[in-house]
Amino acid sequence: MSDCRDYGFKDQIQRASVSIMNNIAEGSESGSDSLFVRYLNIAKGSCSEVKSMLYLCLDLGFCTEQRQAELMTMLQSIGNQIYKLIEYLNK
């Protein structure tokens, strides 16, 4: 992605990626488990947006299949961790 010349695409995937982290951080400071869960669900949505962008990334030739697979694996792990935290907070 570092050599991607479609700056709009690159900006969107970066903003969605940052949104994952920022929503987790904001939710952790929200003061209640129910609000935290709300922010975690938004973070999961941003995770899905990044996954969608990665499909486009490959289709548009902005990354290799190997790099896309690596990033998808990382996103799957992040999504799973967020899901487990949501489950924990809902108990």
C-alpha distances in whole Angstrom, upper triangle without the diagonal:
4,5,5,9,10,10,12,10,7,11,12,10,10,14,14,13,15,18,18,19,21,23,24,25,27,29,30,32,33,37,37,36,36,34,31,31,30,27,26,26,24,22,22,21,18,17,18,16,13,14,15,11,10,13,12,8,10,13,11,10,6,6,10,12,13,9,10,13,13,11,14,16,15,16,19,20,20,21,24,25,25,27,29,30,31,33,35,35,37,39
4,6,9,11,10,13,12,9,11,14,12,11,15,16,15,16,19,20,20,22,24,25,26,28,30,31,32,34,37,38,37,37,35,33,33,32,29,28,29,26,24,24,24,20,20,21,19,16,17,18,15,14,17,15,12,14,17,14,13,9,9,12,15,15,12,13,17,15,14,17,19,18,18,22,23,22,24,26,27,27,29,32,32,33,35,36,37,39,41
4,6,9,10,13,12,10,13,15,14,14,17,19,18,19,22,23,24,25,28,29,29,31,33,34,36,37,41,42,41,41,38,36,36,35,32,31,31,29,26,27,26,23,22,23,21,18,19,19,16,15,17,15,12,14,16,13,11,8,9,12,16,16,13,15,18,17,16,19,21,21,21,24,25,25,26,29,30,30,32,35,35,36,38,40,40,42,45
4,6,7,10,8,7,10,12,11,12,15,16,16,18,20,22,23,24,26,28,29,30,32,33,35,36,40,40,39,39,36,34,34,33,30,29,29,27,25,25,24,21,20,21,18,16,17,17,13,13,15,12,9,12,13,10,9,6,8,12,15,16,13,14,18,17,16,18,21,20,20,23,25,24,25,28,29,29,31,34,34,34,37,39,39,40,43
4,6,9,9,8,11,13,13,14,16,18,18,20,22,24,25,26,28,30,31,32,34,35,37,38,41,42,41,41,38,36,36,35,32,32,31,28,27,27,26,23,23,23,20,18,20,19,15,15,17,14,12,14,15,11,11,9,12,15,18,20,17,17,21,21,19,21,25,24,23,26,28,27,28,31,32,32,34,37,37,37,40,41,41,43,46
4,6,5,6,9,10,11,12,14,16,17,18,20,22,24,24,26,28,29,30,32,34,35,36,39,40,39,38,36,34,34,32,30,29,29,26,25,25,23,20,21,21,17,16,18,16,13,14,15,12,10,13,13,10,11,9,12,16,19,20,18,17,21,21,19,21,24,23,22,25,27,26,27,30,31,30,32,35,35,35,38,40,39,41,44
4,5,5,6,8,10,10,12,14,15,16,18,20,21,22,24,26,27,27,29,31,32,33,37,38,37,37,34,32,32,31,28,28,28,24,23,24,22,19,20,20,17,15,18,17,13,15,17,14,12,16,16,13,14,11,14,18,21,22,19,18,22,22,19,21,24,23,22,25,27,25,26,29,30,29,31,34,34,34,37,38,38,39,43
4,5,5,6,9,10,10,12,14,15,16,19,21,21,22,25,26,26,28,30,31,31,35,36,35,34,31,30,30,28,26,26,25,22,21,22,20,17,18,18,15,14,17,15,12,14,16,13,12,16,16,13,15,13,16,19,21,23,20,19,22,23,20,21,24,23,21,24,26,24,25,28,29,27,30,33,32,32,35,37,36,37,41
4,5,5,6,9,10,11,12,14,15,17,19,20,21,23,25,25,27,29,31,31,35,35,34,33,31,29,29,27,24,24,24,21,19,20,18,15,16,16,12,11,13,12,8,10,12,9,9,12,13,10,12,10,12,16,18,20,17,15,19,19,16,17,21,20,18,21,23,22,22,25,26,25,27,30,30,30,33,35,34,35,39
4,5,5,6,9,10,11,12,14,16,17,18,20,22,23,24,26,28,29,30,34,34,33,33,30,28,28,27,24,24,23,21,19,20,18,15,15,16,13,11,13,13,9,11,13,11,9,13,14,12,13,10,12,15,17,18,15,14,18,18,15,16,20,18,17,20,22,20,21,25,25,24,27,29,29,29,32,34,34,35,38
4,6,5,6,9,10,10,12,15,16,16,18,20,21,21,24,26,27,27,31,32,31,31,28,26,27,25,22,22,22,19,17,19,17,14,15,16,13,11,15,14,11,13,16,14,13,16,17,15,17,13,15,19,21,22,18,17,20,20,17,18,21,19,18,21,23,21,21,25,25,24,26,29,28,28,32,33,32,34,37
4,5,5,6,9,10,10,13,15,15,16,19,20,20,22,24,26,26,30,30,29,28,26,24,24,22,20,20,19,16,15,16,14,11,12,13,9,9,12,11,8,11,14,12,11,15,16,15,16,14,15,19,20,21,18,16,19,19,16,17,20,18,16,19,21,19,19,23,23,21,24,27,26,26,29,31,30,31,34
4,5,5,6,9,10,11,13,14,15,17,19,20,21,23,25,26,29,29,28,28,25,24,23,22,19,18,18,15,14,14,13,10,10,11,8,6,9,9,6,8,11,10,9,13,15,14,15,12,13,16,17,18,15,13,16,16,12,13,16,15,13,16,18,16,16,20,20,19,21,24,24,24,27,29,28,30,33
4,5,5,6,8,10,11,12,14,16,17,18,20,22,23,24,28,28,28,27,25,23,23,22,19,18,19,16,14,15,14,11,11,13,11,8,12,13,10,11,15,14,12,16,18,17,17,14,15,18,19,19,16,15,18,16,13,15,17,15,13,17,18,16,17,20,20,19,22,24,24,24,27,29,28,30,33
4,5,5,6,9,10,10,12,14,15,16,18,20,21,21,25,26,25,25,22,20,21,19,16,16,17,13,12,14,13,9,11,13,10,9,13,13,11,13,17,16,15,18,20,19,20,17,18,21,22,23,19,18,20,19,16,17,19,17,15,18,19,16,17,21,20,18,21,24,23,23,26,27,26,28,31
4,5,5,7,9,10,10,13,14,15,16,19,20,21,24,24,23,23,20,19,18,17,14,14,14,11,9,10,9,5,7,9,7,6,10,11,9,11,14,14,14,17,19,18,20,17,17,20,21,21,18,16,18,18,14,14,17,15,12,15,16,13,13,17,17,15,18,21,20,20,23,25,24,25,28
4,5,5,7,9,10,12,13,15,16,18,20,21,24,24,23,23,21,18,18,18,14,14,14,12,9,11,11,7,7,10,9,6,10,12,10,11,15,15,14,17,19,19,20,17,16,19,19,19,16,14,16,15,11,12,14,12,10,13,14,11,12,16,15,14,17,19,19,19,22,23,23,25,28
4,5,5,6,9,10,11,12,14,16,17,18,22,23,22,22,19,17,18,17,13,13,15,12,9,12,12,9,10,13,12,10,14,15,14,15,18,19,17,20,23,22,23,20,20,22,23,23,19,18,20,18,15,16,17,14,13,16,16,13,14,18,17,15,18,20,19,19,23,24,23,25,28
4,5,5,6,8,10,10,12,14,15,16,19,20,19,19,16,14,15,14,10,11,12,8,7,10,9,6,9,11,10,10,13,15,14,16,19,19,19,22,23,23,24,21,22,24,24,24,21,20,21,20,16,17,18,16,13,16,16,13,13,17,16,13,16,19,17,17,21,22,21,22,26
4,6,6,6,9,10,11,13,15,16,19,19,18,18,15,13,13,13,9,8,10,8,4,7,8,6,6,10,10,9,12,14,14,15,18,19,19,21,23,24,25,22,21,23,23,23,20,18,19,18,14,14,16,13,10,13,13,9,10,13,12,10,13,15,14,14,18,19,18,20,23
4,6,5,6,9,10,11,13,14,18,18,17,18,16,13,14,14,10,10,12,10,7,10,12,9,10,13,13,12,15,17,17,18,21,22,21,24,26,26,27,24,23,25,25,24,21,20,21,19,16,16,17,14,12,15,14,10,12,14,12,11,14,16,14,15,18,19,18,20,23
4,5,5,6,8,10,11,12,16,17,17,17,14,12,14,13,9,10,12,10,8,12,13,10,12,15,15,14,17,19,19,20,23,24,23,26,28,28,29,26,25,28,28,27,24,23,24,22,19,20,20,17,15,18,17,14,14,17,15,13,16,18,16,16,20,20,18,21,24
4,5,5,6,8,10,10,14,14,14,14,11,9,10,9,5,7,9,7,5,9,10,9,11,14,14,14,17,19,19,20,23,24,24,27,28,29,30,27,27,29,29,28,25,24,24,23,20,20,21,18,15,17,17,13,13,16,14,11,14,16,13,13,17,17,16,18,21
4,6,5,6,9,10,13,13,12,13,11,8,9,10,6,6,9,9,6,9,12,11,12,15,16,16,18,20,20,21,24,25,25,27,30,30,31,28,27,29,29,28,25,24,24,22,19,19,19,16,14,16,15,11,12,14,11,9,12,13,10,11,15,15,13,16,19
4,5,5,7,9,12,13,13,14,12,9,12,12,9,9,13,12,10,13,15,14,15,18,18,18,21,23,23,24,27,28,27,30,32,32,33,30,29,31,31,30,27,26,27,24,21,22,22,19,17,19,18,14,15,17,14,12,15,16,13,14,18,17,15,18,21
4,5,5,6,10,11,12,13,10,8,11,10,7,9,12,11,10,14,15,14,16,19,19,19,22,24,24,25,28,29,28,31,33,33,34,31,31,33,33,33,30,28,29,27,24,24,25,22,20,21,20,17,17,19,17,14,17,18,15,15,18,18,15,18,21
4,5,5,8,8,8,9,6,4,7,7,5,7,10,10,9,12,14,14,16,18,19,20,22,24,24,26,28,29,29,32,34,34,35,33,32,34,34,33,30,29,29,27,24,24,24,21,19,20,19,16,16,17,15,12,14,15,12,11,15,14,12,14,17
4,6,7,8,8,11,9,6,9,10,8,9,13,13,12,15,17,17,17,20,21,22,24,26,26,27,30,31,31,34,36,36,37,34,33,35,35,34,31,30,30,28,25,25,25,22,20,21,19,16,16,17,14,12,15,15,11,12,15,14,11,14,17
4,6,8,10,12,9,8,12,12,10,12,15,15,14,17,19,19,20,23,24,24,26,28,29,30,33,34,33,36,38,38,39,36,36,38,37,37,34,32,33,31,28,28,28,25,23,24,23,19,20,21,18,16,18,18,15,15,18,17,14,17,19
4,6,8,9,6,6,10,10,9,11,14,14,14,17,18,19,20,23,23,24,27,28,29,30,33,34,34,37,38,39,40,37,37,39,39,38,35,33,34,32,29,29,29,26,24,25,24,21,20,22,19,16,18,19,15,14,18,17,13,15,18
4,7,9,7,8,11,12,12,14,16,17,17,20,21,22,23,26,27,28,30,31,32,34,36,37,37,40,42,42,43,41,40,42,41,41,38,36,36,35,32,32,31,29,27,27,26,23,22,23,21,18,19,19,16,15,18,16,13,15,17
4,5,5,6,9,10,11,12,14,16,17,18,20,21,23,25,26,27,29,31,32,33,35,37,37,39,41,42,43,41,40,42,41,40,38,36,36,34,32,31,31,28,26,26,25,22,21,22,19,16,17,17,14,13,15,13,10,11,13
4,5,5,6,9,10,10,12,14,15,16,18,20,20,22,24,25,27,29,30,31,33,35,35,37,39,40,41,39,38,40,38,38,36,34,33,32,29,28,28,26,23,23,22,19,18,18,16,14,14,14,10,9,11,10,6,8,10
4,5,5,6,9,10,11,13,14,15,17,19,20,21,23,25,26,27,29,30,32,34,35,37,38,39,41,39,38,40,38,38,36,34,33,32,30,28,28,26,24,24,23,20,18,19,17,14,14,15,12,9,11,11,8,8,11
4,5,5,6,9,10,11,12,14,15,17,18,20,21,23,25,26,27,29,31,32,33,35,37,37,39,37,36,38,37,37,35,32,32,31,28,27,28,25,23,23,23,19,18,19,18,14,15,16,13,11,14,14,10,11,14
4,5,5,6,9,10,10,12,14,15,16,19,20,21,23,24,26,27,29,30,31,33,35,36,37,35,34,36,35,34,32,30,30,28,26,25,25,22,20,20,19,16,15,16,14,11,12,13,10,8,12,11,8,10,13
4,5,5,6,9,10,10,12,14,15,17,18,20,21,23,24,26,27,29,30,32,33,34,36,34,33,34,33,33,31,29,28,27,25,23,23,21,19,18,18,15,13,14,13,9,10,11,8,6,9,10,7,8,11
4,5,5,7,9,10,11,13,14,16,17,19,20,21,23,25,26,28,29,31,32,33,35,33,32,34,33,33,31,28,29,28,25,24,24,22,19,19,20,16,15,16,15,11,12,14,12,9,12,13,11,11,15
4,5,5,6,9,10,11,12,14,15,17,19,20,21,23,25,26,26,29,31,31,33,30,30,32,31,31,28,26,27,26,22,22,22,20,17,18,18,14,13,15,14,10,12,14,11,10,14,14,12,13,17
4,5,5,6,9,10,10,12,14,15,17,18,20,21,23,25,25,27,29,30,31,29,28,30,29,28,26,24,24,23,20,19,19,17,14,15,14,11,10,11,10,7,8,10,8,7,11,12,10,12,15
4,5,5,6,9,10,11,12,14,15,17,19,20,21,23,24,26,27,29,30,28,28,29,28,28,26,24,24,23,20,19,19,18,14,15,15,12,10,12,12,8,8,12,10,8,11,13,12,12,16
4,5,5,6,9,10,11,13,14,15,17,19,20,21,22,25,26,27,28,26,26,28,27,28,25,23,23,23,20,18,20,18,14,15,16,13,11,14,14,10,11,15,13,11,15,17,15,16,19
4,5,5,6,9,10,11,12,14,15,17,19,20,21,23,25,25,27,24,24,26,25,25,22,20,21,20,16,16,17,14,11,13,13,10,9,12,11,8,10,13,12,11,14,16,15,16,20
4,5,5,6,9,10,11,12,14,15,17,19,20,21,23,24,26,24,23,24,23,23,21,19,19,18,15,14,15,13,10,10,11,9,6,9,10,7,8,11,11,10,13,15,15,16,19
4,5,5,6,9,10,11,12,14,16,17,18,20,21,23,24,23,22,24,23,24,22,19,19,20,16,15,16,15,12,12,14,12,9,12,14,11,11,15,15,13,16,19,18,18,22
4,5,5,6,9,10,10,12,14,15,16,19,20,21,22,20,20,22,22,22,19,17,18,18,14,13,15,14,10,12,14,11,10,13,14,11,13,17,16,15,18,20,20,21,24
4,5,5,6,9,10,11,13,15,15,17,19,20,21,19,18,20,19,19,17,14,15,15,11,10,12,10,7,8,10,8,7,10,11,10,11,15,15,14,17,19,19,20,23
4,5,5,6,9,10,11,13,14,16,17,18,20,19,18,20,18,19,17,14,15,15,12,10,13,12,8,9,12,11,8,12,14,12,13,16,17,16,18,21,21,21,24
4,5,5,6,9,10,11,12,15,15,16,18,17,17,19,18,20,17,14,16,16,13,12,15,14,10,12,15,13,12,15,17,15,16,19,20,19,21,24,24,24,27
4,5,5,6,9,10,10,12,14,15,16,14,14,16,16,16,14,11,13,13,9,9,12,11,8,11,13,12,11,15,16,15,16,19,20,20,22,24,24,25,28
4,5,5,7,9,10,11,13,14,15,14,13,15,13,15,13,9,10,12,8,7,10,10,7,9,12,11,10,14,16,15,16,19,20,20,22,24,25,26,28
4,5,5,7,9,10,11,12,14,14,14,15,14,16,15,11,13,14,12,10,13,14,11,12,16,15,14,17,19,18,18,22,23,22,24,27,27,27,30
4,5,5,6,9,10,10,12,11,11,14,14,15,13,10,13,14,11,11,14,14,12,14,17,16,15,19,20,19,21,24,25,24,27,29,29,30,33
4,5,5,6,9,10,10,9,8,10,10,12,10,6,9,11,8,8,11,12,10,12,15,15,15,18,20,19,21,23,25,25,27,29,30,30,33
4,5,5,6,9,10,10,10,11,10,12,11,8,10,12,11,9,13,14,13,14,17,17,17,19,22,21,22,25,26,26,28,31,31,32,34
4,5,5,6,8,8,9,12,12,14,13,10,13,15,13,12,16,17,15,17,20,20,19,22,24,24,25,28,29,29,31,33,34,34,37
4,6,5,6,5,6,9,10,12,10,8,11,13,11,12,15,16,15,17,20,19,19,22,24,24,25,28,29,29,31,34,34,35,38
4,5,5,6,5,6,7,10,9,7,10,12,11,11,15,16,15,17,20,20,20,23,25,25,26,29,30,31,32,35,36,36,39
4,6,8,9,10,10,13,13,10,13,16,15,14,18,19,18,20,23,23,23,25,28,28,28,31,33,32,34,37,38,38,41
4,6,8,10,12,15,14,12,15,17,16,16,20,21,20,22,25,25,24,27,29,29,30,33,34,34,36,39,39,40,43
4,6,7,9,12,11,11,14,16,15,16,19,20,20,22,24,25,25,28,30,30,31,34,35,35,37,39,40,41,44
4,7,10,12,10,10,13,14,13,15,18,18,18,20,23,22,23,26,28,28,29,32,33,33,35,37,38,39,42
4,7,8,6,6,10,11,10,12,15,15,16,18,20,20,21,24,25,26,28,30,31,32,34,36,36,38,40
4,5,5,6,9,10,11,12,14,16,16,18,20,21,22,24,26,27,28,30,32,33,34,36,37,39,41
4,6,5,6,9,10,10,12,14,15,16,18,20,21,22,24,25,26,28,30,31,32,34,36,37,39
4,5,5,6,9,10,11,13,14,15,17,19,20,21,23,25,26,27,29,30,32,33,35,36,38
4,5,5,6,9,10,11,12,14,16,17,18,20,21,23,24,26,27,29,30,32,33,35,37
4,5,5,6,9,10,10,12,14,15,16,18,20,21,22,24,26,27,28,30,31,32,35
4,5,5,6,9,10,10,12,14,15,16,18,20,21,22,24,25,27,29,30,31,33
4,5,5,6,9,10,11,13,14,16,17,19,20,21,23,25,26,27,29,31,32
4,5,5,6,9,10,11,12,14,15,16,18,20,21,22,24,26,27,29,31
4,5,5,6,9,10,10,12,14,15,16,18,20,21,22,24,26,27,29
4,5,5,6,9,10,11,12,14,15,17,19,20,21,23,25,26,27
4,5,5,6,9,10,11,12,14,15,17,18,20,21,23,24,26
4,5,5,6,8,10,10,12,14,15,16,18,20,21,22,25
4,5,5,6,9,10,10,12,14,15,16,18,20,21,23
4,5,5,6,9,10,11,12,14,15,17,18,20,22
4,5,5,6,9,10,11,12,14,15,17,18,20
4,5,5,6,9,10,11,12,14,15,16,19
4,5,5,6,9,10,11,12,14,15,17
4,5,5,6,9,10,11,12,14,16
4,5,5,6,9,10,11,12,15
4,5,5,6,9,10,11,13
4,5,5,6,9,10,11
4,5,5,6,9,10
4,5,5,6,9
4,6,5,7
4,5,5
4,6
4
